[in-house]
């Protein structure tokens, strides 16, 4: 009875073994891509962990590498931009060129910082006004330019202890493309006309009425 059971059990076990589906080879075939993907993922994780470890172990080197790449990109953009700007035939004088002309005409002594900002701003605003195609110089503009500079630099000579304001005025006026003598004469003529003429006549002159013919000749 026992042997029969053993036999039957053996037969059953053999039968069960014989009835197993032959899927081991297919499982191995399907498992290979998964193993490859796992290996790639592990490799990428190791690479990233090594870079992070290097960054944490030497943060300055990591920062230098990042900033170095960024600086190279900026240099490339600047080079391309400068090439484009250099290829344009620009006939209009730039603000930077005006300021350079001023410093070439007045290289030293250096202008005091408390005056330099306002002086550069005055030159910049005047340059932008003159560069406008609608601009037309007249004696009133000359008076305004002279008064703006005088109001700004009236105390400069006392502060520095020498007469430098006239040199600065000459350098600024010529850098803007004007003649010092003409601007000063126009300013004096307009100021003299305004001091000897009634406000009504000045208004009539500004409106261009027929009564302002004499005023025109006086200013001219």
Steps between C-alpha positions, in 0.01 A plus 500: 500500500785732597693414189193559294454836663863575448468393146186696456656796671806464283282471197306795612816696566645394170178590334495836670858555395424392151196729483700819597490745212834543328511874581837525675682589183241763414524646849877522463464664159256755636713565808810606307365845394395563857849417619648734238269784604584441863871514422459827309296651783761397754775648285318832466429509873866434575612773260262755652595398852869535414443851357299601804765358726764697313290814527456455875862404557633793293224762463737770379617285208139427410412872512803585289401244239144633481606864486765417244242352264273798554785744432582319176138530388493871584827558315357330196186713511706817550725413207200439275335822619814709452540359150147607412548848648832546323342410167243782530604833350368730772543869417354621831742574782434290808480610862813303580692679227388839633614413851830368364555826313434691819755302700753530218461877511505508881707200614602636841466593775213255549157650557379466856253211541230725648497699173586227253161327503305820426748610235484168315120509523496852353724388212289189441168686490643775278652244265167317463328831427756602239500156335126526436435574132243764600752701700597847377741713694400853598612767744244398762648150507846653545377702797338193655817295461714773653263555793473127569876464519545815710234393747667161532865607519476843666671380821749264336792743490460578870499132589809404296681825568576582136325625186403170337136565413584699184721217374225248571243722326717529190567124487130415543379751240747382237425135577134573424596651165456869580736797498557657839517855364170469310310344789624763744419790262151360432440461872608858568281639218190313612556595863547866406187491283295340777615753758416800279170377351158480657339158549230588245758576233687180583176302462428673169849415382454135599168491310665654193272804464585797279581716801802289580710598199709737705543233766621255238769739383604570859550133582668423167 
